[in-house]
């Protein structure tokens, strides 16, 4: 089966850096207040909706998947990297993790109460983001919620050769304008209910944004 080249690069890169990444990326409880608050607010919204489980898409070593469960939300993780999934399973043996891609999720239609994509879509080429957001929308049940968070910028991209302690990588990071990402979410059928952009302390090109969005419930039949 044909696989987009960026997925091959992302899988190989994160398989290479998986152990270092798991050791370097902070536990969610140790993040700054805004980073802690956004997933916590998302968890409360999804928990109160009672609509179903949350898929942590691009879950990496499973830190946030476990955090959601600790906040009372049934959650499972999906990641493109088998090495990351192995680490997540070892670290959180009571939770479910599987290998998968955001462009073709093996999740049924209208299944999820929530979807979390936390620093997981910036490696996706901009022209493929509508496909990814359409998958998020397809898998959410009507009334379900999405939290999208990650790097933003002014349409720039970076292609590092080494990362996470000097390990070789071959992925590209795309940094799109926050308003453009919000527009793509709306085009995919979401209602954007909140948008937060964080300004960094140092590098002005290294900005972060979070978006809360909802898949609207179907209206009454005519």
Secondary structure, 3 states (H helix, E strand, C coil): CCCCHHHHHHHHHHHHHHHHHHHHCCCHHHCCHHHHHHHHHHHHHHHHHCCCCEEEECCCCCHHHHHHHHCCCCEEEEECCHHHHHHHHHHCCCCCEEECECCECCCCCCCEEEEEEECCCCCCCHHHHHHHHHHHHHHEEEEEEEEEEEEECCCEEECCCEECCCEECCCCEEECCHHHHHHHHHHCCEEEEEEEEECCCCCCCCEEEEEEEEECCCCCCC
